[in-house]
Amino acid sequence: MITPEKKKFQTLKRKVLKAFPSAKTHITKDGLYCVSDGEGGIVGSELLIPSQPSVMKAWYWAAESVRISQNIERTSPTRMSLDSFEKKFERISNRNKRY
């Protein structure tokens, strides 16, 4: 039988492995855990997330950093084009004119 903690751990690990297929847990000199992306980098280092005291916390923060990075990329100004904003404002303006 799978315990709730193990199920949560598997869920977190699956989320990280979806973004970084070769991600692994590493232990630092200080005895703290971090998740590497498999290419020499640390997952969450761009968000300044430190190494964690347990494997579970390391994978939790790796999953959170993947989620945060995805949200930032989704709403990044470089992805937005002026055309989409103009269409949106025109649609809203037309809606407001009806009332």
Backbone as CSV, one residue per row, in Angstrom:
resi,resn,N_x,N_y,N_z,CA_x,CA_y,CA_z,C_x,C_y,C_z
1,MET,0.838,-1.185,0.000,0.000,0.000,0.000,0.885,1.251,0.000
2,ILE,0.511,2.220,-0.789,1.287,3.447,-0.891,0.796,4.437,0.159
3,THR,1.735,4.968,0.917,1.378,5.951,1.934,1.125,7.298,1.269
4,PRO,0.391,8.191,1.925,0.130,9.511,1.341,1.412,10.306,1.062
5,GLU,2.415,10.159,1.935,3.673,10.877,1.715,4.379,10.375,0.464
6,LYS,4.383,9.059,0.271,5.048,8.491,-0.894,4.304,8.883,-2.172
7,LYS,2.987,8.927,-2.110,2.193,9.328,-3.272,2.471,10.788,-3.623
8,LYS,2.556,11.644,-2.606,2.868,13.063,-2.819,4.260,13.204,-3.437
9,PHE,5.215,12.415,-2.924,6.581,12.447,-3.447,6.608,12.037,-4.917
10,GLN,5.883,10.983,-5.270,5.831,10.532,-6.657,5.200,11.583,-7.565
11,THR,4.183,12.268,-7.064,3.535,13.328,-7.840,4.497,14.476,-8.103
12,LEU,5.220,14.897,-7.055,6.186,15.988,-7.207,7.291,15.593,-8.181
13,LYS,7.791,14.378,-8.018,8.877,13.910,-8.871,8.427,13.834,-10.330
14,ARG,7.196,13.394,-10.562,6.655,13.304,-11.925,6.591,14.686,-12.581
15,LYS,6.187,15.706,-11.807,6.099,17.064,-12.351,7.461,17.580,-12.780
16,VAL,8.472,17.320,-11.952,9.823,17.786,-12.269,10.386,17.001,-13.446
17,LEU,10.175,15.686,-13.457,10.713,14.858,-14.537,10.055,15.166,-15.876
18,LYS,8.860,15.716,-15.848,8.204,16.122,-17.095,8.974,17.279,-17.740
19,ALA,9.466,18.202,-16.913,10.228,19.341,-17.423,11.700,18.999,-17.621
20,PHE,12.255,18.179,-16.728,13.665,17.790,-16.782,13.747,16.263,-16.713
21,PRO,13.707,15.569,-17.856,13.629,14.101,-17.864,14.773,13.377,-17.145
22,SER,15.931,13.992,-17.053,17.062,13.310,-16.408,17.398,13.918,-15.047
23,ALA,16.408,14.475,-14.364,16.624,15.093,-13.051,16.919,14.024,-12.001
24,LYS,17.858,14.364,-11.095,18.245,13.443,-10.030,18.492,14.226,-8.750
25,THR,18.410,13.524,-7.624,18.703,14.127,-6.331,20.198,14.032,-6.066
26,HIS,20.775,15.124,-5.595,22.185,15.139,-5.220,22.303,15.660,-3.800
27,ILE,23.347,15.205,-3.117,23.620,15.687,-1.767,24.848,16.589,-1.841
28,THR,24.786,17.726,-1.149,25.892,18.671,-1.147,26.901,18.317,-0.059
29,LYS,28.001,19.056,-0.011,29.028,18.836,1.017,28.465,19.061,2.412
30,ASP,27.481,19.934,2.507,26.898,20.283,3.802,25.856,19.275,4.283
31,GLY,25.568,18.268,3.486,24.558,17.281,3.852,23.156,17.700,3.467
32,LEU,23.029,18.705,2.605,21.721,19.167,2.133,21.444,18.567,0.763
33,TYR,20.183,18.478,0.397,19.779,17.857,-0.858,19.339,18.906,-1.871
34,CYS,19.656,18.625,-3.131,19.182,19.466,-4.227,18.859,18.559,-5.401
35,VAL,18.085,19.069,-6.335,17.693,18.305,-7.519,18.408,18.911,-8.716
36,SER,19.224,18.100,-9.385,19.926,18.583,-10.577,19.063,18.308,-11.797
37,ASP,19.285,19.099,-12.835,18.485,18.935,-14.048,19.073,17.906,-15.001
38,GLY,20.175,17.280,-14.626,20.787,16.261,-15.463,21.775,16.816,-16.462
39,GLU,21.892,18.124,-16.538,22.810,18.759,-17.477,23.826,19.627,-16.736
40,GLY,23.991,19.399,-15.452,24.966,20.155,-14.676,24.383,21.316,-13.892
41,GLY,23.128,21.644,-14.108,22.482,22.738,-13.389,21.630,22.228,-12.240
42,ILE,21.207,23.147,-11.407,20.342,22.815,-10.280,18.959,23.388,-10.556
43,VAL,17.936,22.576,-10.392,16.556,23.031,-10.590,16.223,24.014,-9.472
44,GLY,15.796,25.211,-9.832,15.434,26.221,-8.851,16.537,27.215,-8.562
45,SER,17.709,27.037,-9.157,18.811,27.964,-8.874,18.537,29.357,-9.441
46,GLU,17.800,29.438,-10.560,17.477,30.747,-11.135,16.508,31.526,-10.252
47,LEU,15.794,30.805,-9.383,14.869,31.454,-8.443,15.488,31.585,-7.049
48,LEU,16.785,31.260,-6.945,17.552,31.361,-5.693,16.977,30.496,-4.574
49,ILE,16.499,29.313,-4.923,15.992,28.374,-3.920,17.187,27.589,-3.378
50,PRO,17.426,27.626,-2.075,18.592,26.946,-1.507,18.407,25.434,-1.430
51,SER,19.493,24.737,-1.137,19.421,23.287,-0.908,18.581,23.032,0.328
52,GLN,17.962,21.843,0.378,17.002,21.534,1.435,17.516,20.421,2.353
53,PRO,17.011,20.364,3.590,17.479,19.345,4.535,16.943,17.936,4.277
54,SER,15.914,17.780,3.450,15.387,16.449,3.164,15.135,16.299,1.666
55,VAL,15.095,15.052,1.224,14.857,14.753,-0.191,13.466,15.222,-0.598
56,MET,12.480,15.000,0.269,11.099,15.400,-0.022,11.010,16.906,-0.251
57,LYS,11.652,17.685,0.623,11.616,19.144,0.461,12.351,19.585,-0.795
58,ALA,13.434,18.896,-1.140,14.179,19.241,-2.354,13.306,19.058,-3.593
59,TRP,12.573,17.933,-3.660,11.699,17.695,-4.802,10.489,18.630,-4.772
60,TYR,10.005,18.967,-3.574,8.879,19.899,-3.468,9.268,21.256,-4.055
61,TRP,10.427,21.776,-3.646,10.841,23.083,-4.139,11.246,23.042,-5.611
62,ALA,11.723,21.908,-6.085,12.007,21.768,-7.515,10.701,21.838,-8.307
63,ALA,9.660,21.158,-7.813,8.351,21.195,-8.488,7.768,22.600,-8.456
64,GLU,7.922,23.289,-7.315,7.422,24.665,-7.219,8.174,25.588,-8.177
65,SER,9.482,25.403,-8.315,10.245,26.253,-9.224,9.849,25.994,-10.676
66,VAL,9.537,24.740,-11.004,9.053,24.430,-12.356,7.715,25.126,-12.594
67,ARG,6.824,25.075,-11.599,5.512,25.716,-11.722,5.648,27.231,-11.858
68,ILE,6.495,27.837,-11.047,6.688,29.291,-11.089,7.301,29.701,-12.423
69,SER,8.296,28.957,-12.881,8.931,29.272,-14.171,7.931,29.178,-15.307
70,GLN,7.060,28.169,-15.251,6.045,28.010,-16.287,5.075,29.195,-16.284
71,ASN,4.681,29.655,-15.097,3.780,30.800,-15.009,4.446,32.070,-15.507
72,ILE,5.708,32.249,-15.201,6.433,33.434,-15.669,6.542,33.420,-17.186
73,GLU,6.886,32.256,-17.759,6.996,32.160,-19.216,5.654,32.388,-19.896
74,ARG,4.581,31.922,-19.262,3.252,32.053,-19.854,2.818,33.512,-19.920
75,THR,3.212,34.296,-18.935,2.780,35.689,-18.871,3.902,36.661,-19.222
76,SER,4.949,36.157,-19.834,6.096,36.992,-20.166,5.731,38.045,-21.211
77,PRO,6.207,39.268,-21.043,5.912,40.314,-22.033,6.503,40.017,-23.403
78,THR,7.543,39.215,-23.468,8.125,38.894,-24.768,7.213,37.999,-25.591
79,ARG,6.326,37.258,-24.929,5.377,36.410,-25.653,4.179,37.199,-26.157
80,MET,3.888,38.313,-25.531,2.709,39.085,-25.887,2.989,39.910,-27.147
81,SER,2.002,39.997,-27.991,2.125,40.854,-29.163,1.110,41.977,-29.038
82,LEU,1.388,43.062,-29.700,0.515,44.225,-29.632,-0.855,43.925,-30.248
83,ASP,-0.876,43.055,-31.265,-2.142,42.706,-31.913,-3.131,42.073,-30.940
84,SER,-2.633,41.185,-30.082,-3.541,40.528,-29.145,-4.115,41.520,-28.152
85,PHE,-3.281,42.487,-27.707,-3.774,43.503,-26.789,-4.804,44.399,-27.462
86,GLU,-4.554,44.783,-28.717,-5.495,45.634,-29.437,-6.842,44.941,-29.620
87,LYS,-6.816,43.663,-29.959,-8.062,42.903,-30.118,-8.812,42.812,-28.792
88,LYS,-8.057,42.596,-27.722,-8.677,42.470,-26.409,-9.322,43.797,-25.995
89,PHE,-8.604,44.889,-26.152,-9.142,46.191,-25.762,-10.322,46.595,-26.638
90,GLU,-10.280,46.264,-27.916,-11.397,46.561,-28.804,-12.635,45.773,-28.385
91,ARG,-12.445,44.511,-28.041,-13.558,43.675,-27.599,-14.179,44.224,-26.321
92,ILE,-13.339,44.626,-25.390,-13.836,45.189,-24.135,-14.510,46.524,-24.381
93,SER,-13.936,47.337,-25.253,-14.507,48.636,-25.573,-15.888,48.479,-26.208
94,ASN,-16.022,47.531,-27.109,-17.312,47.281,-27.745,-18.341,46.802,-26.736
95,ARG,-17.908,46.025,-25.807,-18.807,45.523,-24.760,-19.287,46.687,-23.895
96,ASN,-18.406,47.597,-23.578,-18.774,48.734,-22.726,-19.667,49.730,-23.471
97,LYS,-19.567,49.809,-24.774,-20.386,50.744,-25.541,-21.851,50.318,-25.576
98,ARG,-22.100,49.026,-25.423,-23.470,48.540,-25.487,-24.297,49.028,-24.299
99,TYR,-23.683,49.303,-23.196,-24.444,49.652,-21.982,-24.534,51.116,-21.763
